[in-house]
Amino acid sequence: MAHTRSVRKRVRISLERGRRNRSMRSQSKTYVARAEKTIQAGDFGPAEEAVKQAISILDRTARKGVIHPNSAAHRKSSLVRKLVASGGSSPGAGG
């Protein structure tokens, strides 16, 4: 058990950040899964929108340090490849 005030505070802050990080990580997984599901369904309009949302969430979690930037880039690339392979267009291609 922590003995000094500063260590107790560090433990408290660490737990708070852990909860926040877990929430953001879960949110990003949810958006990625939702995007993959719409891609598999073949709905290209909604799939592009879902991929855009997932990319935005992944960028945000990487910027805040919840996931590594390379991990976010890998997941984004994977999503876009799946979208293009299914017949949709890349979200950055302008339609």
Kinemage of the C-alpha trace (Angstrom):
@kinemage 1
@onewidth
@group {chain A} dominant
@subgroup {mainchain}
@vectorlist {calphas} color= white
{ca met a 1} P 0.000 0.000 0.000
{ca ala a 2} L 1.195 3.503 -0.794
{ca his a 3} L 2.441 5.476 2.179
{ca thr a 4} L 3.082 9.016 1.024
{ca arg a 5} L 0.496 11.492 -0.212
{ca ser a 6} L 2.170 11.881 -3.585
{ca val a 7} L 2.208 8.146 -4.213
{ca arg a 8} L -1.439 7.847 -3.189
{ca lys a 9} L -2.283 10.611 -5.643
{ca arg a 10} L -0.303 8.909 -8.415
{ca val a 11} L -2.207 5.670 -7.795
{ca arg a 12} L -5.533 7.521 -7.886
{ca ile a 13} L -4.640 9.356 -11.103
{ca ser a 14} L -3.360 6.168 -12.675
{ca leu a 15} L -6.669 4.414 -11.962
{ca glu a 16} L -8.662 7.345 -13.385
{ca arg a 17} L -6.589 7.405 -16.557
{ca gly a 18} L -6.833 3.641 -16.864
{ca arg a 19} L -10.627 3.837 -16.765
{ca arg a 20} L -10.654 6.626 -19.350
{ca asn a 21} L -8.208 4.767 -21.606
{ca arg a 22} L -10.205 1.555 -21.352
{ca ser a 23} L -13.349 3.428 -22.355
{ca met a 24} L -11.673 5.057 -25.355
{ca arg a 25} L -10.066 1.793 -26.456
{ca ser a 26} L -13.437 0.050 -26.246
{ca gln a 27} L -15.087 2.851 -28.209
{ca ser a 28} L -12.509 2.604 -30.985
{ca lys a 29} L -12.983 -1.177 -31.197
{ca thr a 30} L -16.746 -0.695 -31.405
{ca tyr a 31} L -16.476 1.797 -34.264
{ca val a 32} L -14.024 -0.414 -36.165
{ca ala a 33} L -16.281 -3.457 -35.725
{ca arg a 34} L -19.314 -1.441 -36.848
{ca ala a 35} L -17.446 -0.279 -39.958
{ca glu a 36} L -16.354 -3.826 -40.795
{ca lys a 37} L -19.913 -5.048 -40.367
{ca thr a 38} L -21.326 -2.451 -42.761
{ca ile a 39} L -18.572 -3.211 -45.280
{ca gln a 40} L -19.481 -6.915 -45.195
{ca ala a 41} L -23.166 -6.035 -45.600
{ca gly a 42} L -22.317 -4.342 -48.894
{ca asp a 43} L -23.888 -0.962 -48.055
{ca phe a 44} L -21.280 1.301 -49.612
{ca gly a 45} L -22.717 4.685 -48.585
{ca pro a 46} L -23.130 3.788 -44.910
{ca ala a 47} L -19.872 1.816 -45.018
{ca glu a 48} L -17.893 4.866 -46.152
{ca glu a 49} L -19.465 6.962 -43.391
{ca ala a 50} L -18.740 4.252 -40.799
{ca val a 51} L -15.114 4.043 -41.958
{ca lys a 52} L -14.759 7.843 -41.683
{ca gln a 53} L -16.093 7.724 -38.124
{ca ala a 54} L -13.808 4.822 -37.208
{ca ile a 55} L -10.779 6.647 -38.646
{ca ser a 56} L -11.669 9.755 -36.657
{ca ile a 57} L -11.965 7.762 -33.417
{ca leu a 58} L -8.696 5.914 -34.099
{ca asp a 59} L -6.893 9.217 -34.740
{ca arg a 60} L -8.272 10.638 -31.505
{ca thr a 61} L -7.232 7.635 -29.399
{ca ala a 62} L -3.740 7.717 -30.929
{ca arg a 63} L -3.405 11.470 -30.378
{ca lys a 64} L -4.332 11.044 -26.710
{ca gly a 65} L -1.801 8.259 -26.280
{ca val a 66} L -4.303 5.494 -25.615
{ca ile a 67} L -3.030 3.415 -28.533
{ca his a 68} L 0.216 3.649 -30.453
{ca pro a 69} L 0.046 5.809 -33.609
{ca asn a 70} L 1.346 2.907 -35.718
{ca ser a 71} L -1.432 0.696 -34.374
{ca ala a 72} L -4.010 3.303 -35.373
{ca ala a 73} L -2.434 3.598 -38.832
{ca his a 74} L -2.496 -0.187 -39.255
{ca arg a 75} L -6.176 -0.406 -38.301
{ca lys a 76} L -7.122 2.514 -40.561
{ca ser a 77} L -5.240 1.011 -43.482
{ca ser a 78} L -6.916 -2.330 -42.934
{ca leu a 79} L -10.372 -0.750 -42.886
{ca val a 80} L -9.784 1.234 -46.067
{ca arg a 81} L -8.369 -1.829 -47.853
{ca lys a 82} L -11.470 -3.833 -46.911
{ca leu a 83} L -13.724 -1.004 -48.099
{ca val a 84} L -11.958 -0.689 -51.464
{ca ala a 85} L -11.845 -4.463 -51.941
{ca ser a 86} L -15.599 -4.681 -51.393
{ca gly a 87} L -16.238 -2.185 -54.178
{ca gly a 88} L -16.503 1.066 -52.243
{ca ser a 89} L -14.215 4.055 -52.718
{ca ser a 90} L -11.555 5.314 -50.363
{ca pro a 91} L -12.963 7.887 -47.878
{ca gly a 92} L -10.262 10.382 -48.880
{ca ala a 93} L -10.866 9.917 -52.626
{ca gly a 94} L -13.684 12.444 -52.768
{ca gly a 95} L -16.429 10.023 -53.794
